[in-house]
């Protein structure tokens, strides 16, 4: 009889351990699941955090370093958006695979650059060894309205093949700026 009671308890313990493991995995997935943020949501979150901090520090001195850092980051973001013309409207990230030395994440970005809109989807493979971490972009897919210019579709195909996002954003910024100048020039002559 003692053995049967012990077996029941052991089965119950094993069942609970499996349930804990399953819930832990679900929690980790939900923490890494995709999130979408628009510019308005980001600004609302920043303002909410500012109000929250001000509420916490009423009667106390507001941490000026934190406030200065936040203002500095907002200025940097605004400068980069004005300088490049690139504005991200949404981003999502989902972890596809995670092991000790390797992480694969699927990213989706959408936004616009001047008057051109774009959507990117790619996987980021991060591999870590003892000394360093390396990251490689795979499965890059770019969706853009090419309109009347077939050169854009050639450029997009080439970028997808090589997976070079830096070149894509640099070229997109320059191309979109000149498209905007061209559009304004034609409007002037109409």
MOMOJO-V127308 format. One record per residue. N is the residue number from 1. RES is the residue in one letter. PSI is psi in whole degrees, -180 to 180 (NA if undefined). D_CENTER is the distance of its C-alpha to the mean C-alpha in Angstrom with 2 decimals. Layout:
((N/RES/PSI/D_CENTER) (N/RES/PSI/D_CENTER))
This chain:
((1/X/-37/58.25) (2/X/-40/56.33) (3/X/-40/54.48) (4/X/-37/53.39) (5/X/-44/52.12) (6/X/-41/50.22) (7/X/-41/48.75) (8/X/-45/47.61) (9/X/-41/45.93) (10/X/-40/44.30) (11/X/-41/43.01) (12/X/-42/41.65) (13/X/-45/39.97) (14/X/-42/38.41) (15/X/-43/37.22) (16/X/-38/35.64) (17/X/-41/33.96) (18/X/-40/32.44) (19/X/-41/31.29) (20/X/-44/29.71) (21/X/-44/27.93) (22/X/-45/26.64) (23/X/-36/25.50) (24/X/-43/23.78) (25/X/-43/21.83) (26/X/-40/20.92) (27/X/-45/19.83) (28/X/-39/17.59) (29/X/-44/16.03) (30/X/-30/15.54) (31/X/-29/13.90) (32/X/1/11.30) (33/X/166/11.20) (34/X/144/8.63) (35/X/143/8.11) (36/X/132/8.33) (37/X/126/8.99) (38/X/169/11.32) (39/X/-40/12.79) (40/X/-42/15.77) (41/X/-38/14.16) (42/X/-47/12.59) (43/X/-39/16.10) (44/X/-39/17.83) (45/X/-41/16.09) (46/X/-46/17.10) (47/X/-38/20.54) (48/X/-44/20.86) (49/X/-39/20.20) (50/X/-46/22.68) (51/X/-40/25.22) (52/X/-45/24.78) (53/X/-41/25.41) (54/X/-37/28.29) (55/X/-39/29.72) (56/X/-33/29.60) (57/X/19/31.23) (58/X/131/33.93) (59/X/-13/37.07) (60/X/165/35.18) (61/X/129/33.86) (62/X/134/30.20) (63/X/104/28.38) (64/X/-31/28.46) (65/X/-44/26.27) (66/X/-44/23.33) (67/X/-41/24.06) (68/X/-41/24.45) (69/X/-44/21.17) (70/X/-45/19.35) (71/X/-40/21.39) (72/X/-44/20.77) (73/X/-40/16.96) (74/X/-41/17.40) (75/X/-42/19.87) (76/X/-44/17.76) (77/X/-45/14.86) (78/X/-43/17.64) (79/X/-46/19.39) (80/X/-39/16.57) (81/X/-40/16.03) (82/X/-40/19.83) (83/X/-46/20.37) (84/X/-24/18.07) (85/X/0/18.13) (86/X/128/14.47) (87/X/119/12.86) (88/X/132/9.48) (89/X/-27/10.52) (90/X/155/7.87) (91/X/139/4.44) (92/X/148/5.23) (93/X/135/5.59) (94/X/130/9.30) (95/X/121/11.62) (96/X/-42/14.39) (97/X/137/16.74) (98/X/121/17.38) (99/X/-174/20.64) (100/X/-42/22.11) (101/X/-4/21.46) (102/X/137/18.71) (103/X/132/15.24) (104/X/122/13.66) (105/X/141/10.13) (106/X/125/9.36) (107/X/145/6.24) (108/X/127/6.97) (109/X/143/6.68) (110/X/153/9.76) (111/X/-165/11.73) (112/X/157/15.06) (113/X/109/17.00) (114/X/-111/20.37) (115/X/2/21.69) (116/X/132/19.77) (117/X/154/16.92) (118/X/158/14.59) (119/X/135/12.30) (120/X/145/10.72) (121/X/128/10.52) (122/X/164/10.85) (123/X/137/11.46) (124/X/116/11.02) (125/X/115/14.36) (126/X/125/15.02) (127/X/135/18.74) (128/X/129/20.50) (129/X/-170/24.18) (130/X/-36/26.46) (131/X/-32/25.86) (132/X/172/22.40) (133/X/132/18.96) (134/X/145/18.15) (135/X/137/15.03) (136/X/136/15.59) (137/X/128/13.70) (138/X/164/15.56) (139/X/47/16.02) (140/X/129/14.46) (141/X/126/15.23) (142/X/131/15.30) (143/X/121/16.84) (144/X/150/18.59) (145/X/109/21.75) (146/X/-19/24.19) (147/X/-128/27.03) (148/X/-4/30.24) (149/X/118/29.05) (150/X/-15/28.94) (151/X/-32/27.86) (152/X/-43/24.28) (153/X/-34/24.35) (154/X/-44/25.89) (155/X/-45/23.29) (156/X/-44/20.43) (157/X/-43/22.41) (158/X/-42/22.96) (159/X/-42/19.34) (160/X/-39/18.45) (161/X/-45/21.40) (162/X/-18/20.56) (163/X/33/16.76) (164/X/98/16.64) (165/X/-34/13.54) (166/X/-46/15.20) (167/X/-40/18.27) (168/X/-50/16.57) (169/X/-38/15.07) (170/X/-49/18.41) (171/X/-40/20.48) (172/X/-44/18.67) (173/X/-48/19.16) (174/X/-47/22.78) (175/X/-46/23.54) (176/X/-36/22.24) (177/X/-45/24.20) (178/X/-32/27.31) (179/X/-41/26.93) (180/X/-43/26.94) (181/X/-43/30.03) (182/X/-45/31.69) (183/X/-45/31.16) (184/X/-39/32.63) (185/X/-45/35.52) (186/X/-34/36.43) (187/X/-35/36.32) (188/X/-38/38.71) (189/X/-9/41.20) (190/X/NA/41.17))
